[in-house]
Amino acid sequence: MNDPLLNMLGIARRAGKLSIGYEAAADSVRRGKARLIVAAADLSKKTEKEIRYLIGHTPREGDTGGPPDPVQRVIRIPFDMKTMSKAIGAKAGILSVDDDGLAGAVCKRCPACGEDDAE
């Protein structure tokens, strides 16, 4: 793999700042660690909708209310699950990048980050 985006996801994995798969990403959102959600191009619309709902309805850990910690965005990358999984060394269609710097670096390398994907 020589794609800068896939390479950055691999770096995030090796740094221990990647939550892999829906349950791990959802847990990262609930704990306020998620900074960027990365979805493969062929991830189901239902799964993306579920994670977006969770992001919008999760209070901060320890808070009695209020908005969740900020997830910068949810992006779809131009790679399918098989390609993304090969790059990170684990099978997944959705990931959470759990570090501000790495989330920015991933986003900088993704054409989808130039689009407004807020709903």
N, C-alpha and C positions, 0 to 999 in steps of 0.2 A: 504494500500500500504506500503510495507516494502522495496521497492527498493530504494537504495541511490540516483540514478539518478532522479527518479520521486520525491523523497523527496526534492532534491535540486531545482527542478523546482518549487515546491510548495513554498519553501522559497523565491525564486526570485519573485514569484507572490506576496507574502505577503509584500515583501520589496518594491514593486512598480517598479521593474526593469525588468518587462516582458511585451513586446508588443505582444498581442495575436491576431492571425489571419493574413492573408496575407496583408490586407490594413494597419493595425497597424505596422506590421513588415517592410513593404515597406516604410512607413512614417519614421520609426526609422532609416532606412538605409539612406533615403534622408536627414534627419537632422543630420546625423553623430553620432547618439547615439548607433546604433547596434554594438555589439561586437561579438556576436555569433548567428547564425541562427540555430534553432533546427527544424527539420522536422520529422514528424511521419513516421513510416515504410510504411504506405499505402498512403502517400501523392502522388499525381500524379507527374510524371516526368516533365510534362509541368509546373506546379507551381514551382517546384524546379528550372527548367531552367529559368523561368521568374525572380525569386529572384536573381539568380546568375548573370543574365544579368544586372539587376538593380544595383547590388553591383559594377559591373565593369564599369558602365557608369553614376555614380552619383557624380558630383563635390561636394566639401565641401560647406556647407551653408556659404554664404558671399564671397566665392572665385569666381574669374572669370574663373577658370579652375583648372586643376590639378587633381590628383587622389582623390577618396573619402577617408574619414576617414576609418581606417582599421576595417573591419569585420574580426575577427580572423579566422573564418571558417564557413562552412555550414556543418552540420552533420545530418545524419539520425539516429534516435535512434531506438532501437529494440522493440518499442512498437507502437501499432496502435493508430489511432486518438481517439478512444473511451477510451483507457487506459490513454493516455496522458491528455485528456480532464478531466477525472475524477480526476487525480492527481492535476491539476491546478484549477479546479472548473469552467472551462469555455470551451465551445466547440471550438476546433481549431485543425488544422493539421500542422500549422507552427507558430513558435514563434521567437521573437528576445529577446535575453538577453542583456540588456542595461547597463551593469556594468562589468568592467574588472575582478574584483575579483570573482563575481558570475559566469561569463562566464568561468573562469578558473576552478572553483569548479564543474560546470556542466560537463565540458570537462573531468576533472579528473575522473569522475564517469561513463563515457561513453566509451564502447569498441570501438566505431566508431572513437574516437579521436586518437587512435593509428594508424589509417589508414591515408594515404595521400589522401584527397578528393578534393584537388585543381584541377581545370580544366584549 
